[in-house]
Amino acid sequence: MNAISVNNLCKNFNGVVAVKNVSFNVVEKEIFGFLGPNGAGKSTMVKILTSQLPASSGTARIFENDIARAGKIRSLVGIVPQELSLNEMLTAKQNIIFYGTLYSVPRKKIEEKAEELLSIMDLRHRKNDLVKNFSGGMKQRLNIILALLHNPKVLFLDEPTTGLDPQARRRIWEFIKDINEQGTTIFLTTHYMEEADHLCDRIAIIDEGKIIAMDTPFELKKKLRRESVVEIKIDYDDMLIKNIESVHGVKHASYANGTLKIIVKDRKGLLLDIMKNLSSRNIKSLSTLEPNLEDVFLALTGKRLRD
């Protein structure tokens, strides 16, 4: 059964098209990812699907319920927005009780659910501490708890690990997996390719409001199997990208953080031609890699995921 069904959805803001004729389905109990750069339309899509914004045209349904039925939709979904929705002057437990009351969850069930979720999120020992004293990762875990208090069938996570250190990020990943294994469908937006690759059963790559590819992480990367990635540590100059893209067999080139990344089509002698092209420059290192999801995005759009 489809948990989410979207058909030809569009959203315009004063003449600017933020979501362009998007269609997709999310199967019940899967983790579905929206992968794209900031400004691609990911958060707009979440707001439309959770009845926070009306669509300009098209249709969408959550478990066969039209998203126009805002009251019904909000009973079916939990939302973890980019902005933390916590009162830092309350304790973790007080935040839970407050939000549980807003969801009209009976006090006894709030208490039971709080203990369960605080244990799952490894926050039970901090339940009586003020939230202002929590780390960023702890605040985000508490934010997820608030979205789960009413047992939603679909959990929307909008960039859930932005700004977290790698250890906190991986901890959130573990909790997302646990929540999903208990039967909750997950809709995840992210611009972290590693996050999408690690968590998602399927991914829609979105850019400038349009879905440009959709498949499993494996199948998306498989499409570049006949291509390779070359990374070269080298100093930048204004002609670097233009010169390297003139080499036959070079599909895309980009430069960031001291590294020239080149997606190339396999052909005999290509690496030698690249080295000849760069012979007048100071090459510090060179390595070849298997394509990842960021390389898929680069190949599809001609730009890096975080541009």
C-alpha positions as CSV (number, residue, x, y, z in Angstrom):
1,M,0.0,0.0,0.0
2,N,1.2,3.5,-0.7
3,A,1.7,5.7,2.3
4,I,2.1,8.8,0.1
5,S,0.8,9.4,-3.4
6,V,1.8,12.6,-5.3
7,N,0.6,13.5,-8.8
8,N,1.6,16.5,-10.9
9,L,2.1,18.7,-7.8
10,C,3.2,22.3,-8.3
11,K,3.8,25.2,-6.0
12,N,4.2,28.8,-7.1
13,F,5.4,31.7,-4.9
14,N,4.6,35.1,-6.5
15,G,5.5,33.8,-9.9
16,V,8.5,31.7,-8.8
17,V,7.9,27.9,-9.3
18,A,9.3,26.1,-6.2
19,V,7.9,22.6,-7.0
20,K,7.5,21.7,-10.7
21,N,5.0,19.0,-11.7
22,V,6.3,16.4,-9.2
23,S,4.9,12.9,-9.1
24,F,6.0,10.0,-6.9
25,N,4.7,7.3,-4.5
26,V,6.1,6.3,-1.1
27,V,5.4,2.7,-0.1
28,E,4.2,2.0,3.4
29,K,7.1,1.3,5.9
30,E,9.9,2.4,3.6
31,I,12.4,5.2,4.2
32,F,12.1,7.5,1.2
33,G,14.6,10.3,0.7
34,F,14.4,13.6,-1.0
35,L,18.1,14.4,-1.9
36,G,19.0,17.9,-3.2
37,P,20.8,21.1,-2.5
38,N,19.4,24.0,-0.3
39,G,16.6,25.7,-2.3
40,A,15.7,22.7,-4.4
41,G,12.1,22.5,-3.1
42,K,12.5,19.9,-0.4
43,S,11.1,21.8,2.6
44,T,8.3,23.2,0.4
45,M,7.3,19.6,-0.5
46,V,7.2,18.6,3.2
47,K,5.0,21.6,4.1
48,I,2.6,20.8,1.3
49,L,2.4,17.1,2.2
50,T,1.8,17.9,5.9
51,S,-1.0,20.5,5.1
52,Q,1.1,23.5,6.1
53,L,1.0,25.0,2.6
54,P,-1.6,24.6,-0.1
55,A,-0.4,23.2,-3.5
56,S,-0.9,25.5,-6.5
57,S,-2.0,22.5,-8.6
58,G,-1.9,18.7,-8.6
59,T,-2.9,16.2,-5.9
60,A,-1.4,14.3,-3.0
61,R,-2.8,11.8,-0.5
62,I,-1.5,10.3,2.7
63,F,-2.9,6.8,3.2
64,E,-5.7,7.6,0.7
65,N,-6.6,10.9,2.5
66,D,-6.4,14.1,0.5
67,I,-3.9,16.5,2.0
68,A,-6.6,19.2,1.9
69,R,-8.1,17.4,4.9
70,A,-5.7,19.1,7.2
71,G,-7.1,17.7,10.5
72,K,-7.0,14.1,9.3
73,I,-3.5,14.6,7.8
74,R,-2.1,16.0,11.0
75,S,-3.4,13.0,12.9
76,L,-1.5,10.7,10.5
77,V,1.8,12.5,10.3
78,G,4.6,13.6,12.6
79,I,6.8,16.5,11.6
80,V,10.4,17.2,12.6
81,P,11.1,20.6,11.0
82,Q,14.5,22.1,10.4
83,E,13.9,24.6,13.2
84,L,13.8,23.1,16.7
85,S,10.3,23.3,18.2
86,L,11.5,23.1,21.8
87,N,11.0,25.4,24.9
88,E,14.5,25.6,26.3
89,M,13.3,26.9,29.7
90,L,11.3,23.6,30.3
91,T,12.7,20.2,31.1
92,A,12.6,17.4,28.5
93,K,9.6,15.8,30.2
94,Q,7.7,19.1,30.5
95,N,8.2,19.7,26.7
96,I,6.8,16.2,26.1
97,I,3.8,16.8,28.3
98,F,3.1,20.2,26.7
99,Y,3.3,18.8,23.1
100,G,1.4,15.7,24.0
101,T,-1.5,17.9,25.3
102,L,-1.5,19.8,22.0
103,Y,-1.9,16.5,20.2
104,S,-4.8,15.7,22.6
105,V,-3.0,12.6,23.8
106,P,-4.4,11.5,27.3
107,R,-2.1,12.4,30.1
108,K,-1.6,8.7,31.1
109,K,-0.6,7.8,27.5
110,I,1.7,10.8,27.4
111,E,3.5,9.5,30.5
112,E,3.8,6.0,29.0
113,K,4.9,7.2,25.6
114,A,7.4,9.6,27.2
115,E,9.2,6.9,29.1
116,E,9.2,4.6,26.1
117,L,10.6,7.2,23.7
118,L,13.1,8.7,26.2
119,S,14.5,5.3,26.6
120,I,14.7,4.7,22.9
121,M,16.4,8.0,22.3
122,D,18.7,7.5,25.3
123,L,17.4,10.6,27.1
124,R,15.7,9.0,30.1
125,H,18.5,10.0,32.5
126,R,18.1,13.7,31.4
127,K,14.3,13.9,31.4
128,N,14.2,16.4,34.3
129,D,17.0,18.6,33.0
130,L,16.3,21.9,31.3
131,V,16.6,21.7,27.5
132,K,18.8,24.8,27.4
133,N,21.6,22.6,28.8
134,F,21.3,19.9,26.1
135,S,23.7,19.4,23.2
136,G,22.5,19.9,19.6
137,G,22.2,16.2,19.1
138,M,20.1,15.7,22.3
139,K,17.8,18.6,21.3
140,Q,17.2,16.9,17.9
141,R,16.5,13.6,19.5
142,L,13.9,15.3,21.8
143,N,12.5,17.0,18.8
144,I,11.9,13.6,17.2
145,I,10.2,12.4,20.4
146,L,7.7,15.2,20.2
147,A,6.8,14.2,16.6
148,L,6.2,10.6,17.7
149,L,3.9,11.2,20.7
150,H,0.7,10.5,18.8
151,N,2.0,7.4,17.0
152,P,2.0,8.9,13.5
153,K,1.9,6.5,10.5
154,V,4.3,8.7,8.5
155,L,7.2,10.7,10.0
156,F,8.6,13.7,8.0
157,L,12.2,14.5,8.8
158,D,13.3,17.8,7.2
159,E,17.1,17.9,7.2
160,P,17.2,16.2,10.6
161,T,21.0,16.2,11.1
162,T,22.0,19.6,9.7
163,G,24.6,21.2,12.0
164,L,25.3,18.1,14.0
165,D,28.8,16.6,14.5
166,P,29.4,13.2,12.8
167,Q,28.9,11.2,16.0
168,A,25.5,12.8,16.8
169,R,24.5,12.4,13.1
170,R,25.1,8.7,13.2
171,R,23.2,8.4,16.5
172,I,20.2,10.0,14.9
173,W,20.6,7.6,11.9
174,E,20.3,4.6,14.3
175,F,17.2,6.0,15.9
176,I,15.6,6.6,12.4
177,K,16.3,3.0,11.5
178,D,14.8,1.8,14.8
179,I,11.6,3.9,14.3
180,N,11.2,2.6,10.8
181,E,11.7,-1.0,11.9
182,Q,8.8,-0.5,14.3
183,G,6.6,0.2,11.2
184,T,6.7,3.9,10.7
185,T,7.0,5.2,7.2
186,I,9.8,7.8,6.9
187,F,10.0,10.7,4.5
188,L,13.5,12.2,4.8
189,T,14.9,15.4,3.2
190,T,18.6,15.8,3.2
191,H,21.6,17.3,1.3
192,Y,24.0,14.8,2.8
193,M,24.6,12.1,0.2
194,E,26.1,9.8,2.8
195,E,22.9,10.1,4.9
196,A,20.6,9.3,2.0
197,D,22.8,6.4,1.0
198,H,22.9,4.9,4.5
199,L,19.2,5.3,5.4
200,C,17.0,5.3,2.3
201,D,15.3,2.4,0.6
202,R,14.6,4.8,-2.4
203,I,15.7,8.3,-3.2
204,A,14.3,11.0,-5.4
205,I,17.0,13.5,-6.5
206,I,15.4,16.9,-6.7
207,D,16.9,20.1,-8.2
208,E,15.2,23.4,-8.9
209,G,11.8,22.0,-7.9
210,K,12.0,19.0,-10.3
211,I,12.7,15.3,-9.7
212,I,15.5,14.4,-12.0
213,A,16.1,10.8,-11.0
214,M,14.4,8.3,-8.6
215,D,15.5,4.8,-7.6
216,T,17.4,2.8,-4.9
217,P,20.8,4.2,-3.9
218,F,22.4,1.1,-5.6
219,E,20.6,1.6,-8.9
220,L,21.3,5.3,-9.0
221,K,25.0,4.6,-8.5
222,K,24.9,1.7,-11.0
223,K,24.0,4.2,-13.7
224,L,27.5,5.6,-13.4
225,R,29.3,2.2,-13.4
226,R,30.7,2.8,-16.8
227,E,32.1,6.1,-15.5
228,S,34.8,6.8,-12.9
229,V,35.7,9.6,-10.6
230,V,39.1,11.2,-10.5
231,E,40.1,13.4,-7.7
232,I,43.2,15.6,-8.0
233,K,44.6,17.8,-5.3
234,I,45.7,20.9,-7.2
235,D,45.7,24.7,-6.9
236,Y,42.9,26.5,-8.6
237,D,43.1,29.0,-11.5
238,D,40.4,30.5,-13.7
239,M,41.1,28.2,-16.6
240,L,41.3,25.0,-14.7
241,I,37.7,23.7,-15.3
242,K,37.6,24.9,-18.9
243,N,40.9,23.2,-19.7
244,I,40.1,19.9,-18.1
245,E,36.6,19.7,-19.6
246,S,38.2,20.1,-23.1
247,V,39.7,16.6,-22.7
248,H,37.8,14.0,-24.6
249,G,36.1,11.6,-22.2
250,V,35.7,14.2,-19.4
251,K,32.0,14.5,-18.6
252,H,32.0,17.0,-15.7
253,A,34.6,18.8,-13.6
254,S,34.2,20.8,-10.4
255,Y,36.5,22.3,-7.8
256,A,36.0,22.6,-4.0
257,N,38.3,22.6,-0.9
258,G,41.5,22.2,-2.9
259,T,40.3,19.2,-4.9
260,L,39.4,18.9,-8.6
261,K,36.7,16.3,-9.1
262,I,36.3,14.9,-12.6
263,I,33.7,12.4,-13.8
264,V,35.1,10.6,-16.8
265,K,34.0,8.0,-19.3
266,D,36.3,5.0,-19.4
267,R,38.6,5.1,-22.4
268,K,42.1,4.0,-23.0
269,G,44.7,6.7,-22.4
270,L,42.2,9.1,-20.8
271,L,44.2,9.4,-17.5
272,L,47.4,10.1,-19.4
273,D,45.6,12.9,-21.4
274,I,44.4,14.4,-18.2
275,M,47.9,14.5,-16.7
276,K,49.2,16.0,-19.9
277,N,46.6,18.7,-19.7
278,L,47.6,19.5,-16.1
279,S,51.4,19.1,-16.6
280,S,52.1,22.8,-16.1
281,R,50.3,22.9,-12.8
282,N,51.4,21.6,-9.4
283,I,49.6,18.3,-8.9
284,K,49.8,17.2,-5.2
285,S,47.9,13.9,-5.5
286,L,45.6,11.9,-7.8
287,S,43.2,9.1,-7.0
288,T,40.4,7.2,-8.7
289,L,37.1,6.4,-6.9
290,E,33.8,4.6,-7.3
291,P,30.9,7.0,-8.0
292,N,28.8,8.0,-5.0
293,L,25.4,9.8,-4.9
294,E,27.1,13.2,-5.0
295,D,28.7,12.1,-8.3
296,V,25.3,11.0,-9.6
297,F,24.0,14.4,-8.8
298,L,26.9,16.1,-10.5
299,A,26.5,13.9,-13.6
300,L,22.8,14.7,-13.8
301,T,23.0,18.4,-13.1
302,G,26.5,19.5,-13.9
303,K,26.9,21.0,-10.4
304,R,27.8,19.8,-6.9
305,L,25.1,18.8,-4.5
306,R,25.9,21.7,-2.1
307,D,26.3,24.4,-4.8
